[in-house]
């Protein structure tokens, strides 16, 4: 048996999950967690960031799409840690991964991006 992910939305899915647990080998681990961001949310975020970078070249356009994402995640209040570079010349951020945000947290991130766009007169369209 390899790793299996089952969403618990219907009675059938719950029964499937129970069966997987019953058939799992000894010493395996079962993890239940809130669903993380979905593909639609992720596509929307990158589309919004592209639109903002294109519309605001003097402010966001100077940053890479990934750096823009990190700036918005910082506004969301995501925890950030810094580690020293190997040569000691500076620091770099760690721990900022949008893939671990729950769907609710990711929705809040999209709202922050939309609010930023509105404050700067940019109309975002979902692509």
RAVENZI-V46632 format. One record per pair of residues at least 12 apart in sequence whose ideal C-beta (glycine too) atoms are under 6 Angstrom apart, sorted by the first residue. I is the first residue (numbers start at 0). J is the second residue. Records with the same first field share a line. If there is no record, write none. Layout:
BEGIN
I->J ; J
END
This chain:
BEGIN
3->19
33->101
34->102
35->101
36->100 ; 102 ; 105
40->105
43->125
46->126
47->112 ; 123
48->64 ; 67
50->123
51->116 ; 121
54->121
55->119
69->95
71->111 ; 112
72->95
74->111
75->108 ; 111
77->95
79->92
80->93 ; 94
END
